Amino acid sequence: QVQLVASGGGSVQAGGSLRLSCAATGYTFNRGCMGWFRRAPGKEREGVALIYTGGSTYYADSVKGRFTISQDNAKNTAYLQMNSLKPEDTAMYYCAAASGLICATWTKGEGFKYWGQGTQVTVSS
């Protein structure tokens, strides 16, 4: 049984940093991709960052230069380092895993098979 557990969220002031973690059990990071997504109240889910098992990374324009996605294959854990946080980054953040062509159209998270439970990030001004 595949399980993704997201953690690391919290409340910070603007300009602060957080590191989210996504620990996977029953799933190995040797295929496909892992993504981080977020949903703010009243808004649609949006893709934040994606990493392929080969190491290629992609980011939403809104977080480029501030967020970094990485993964530790030995620990089956993905990370999202978030720096220079802004109030507009406030949202529930989810990690998700997918394989194949689903990864190529990742920005809305459609088709991602496995999802973590979400971790709340709140950034105050």
Disulfide bonds with the S-S distance in Angstrom:
Cys22-Cys95 2.10
Cys33-Cys103 2.14
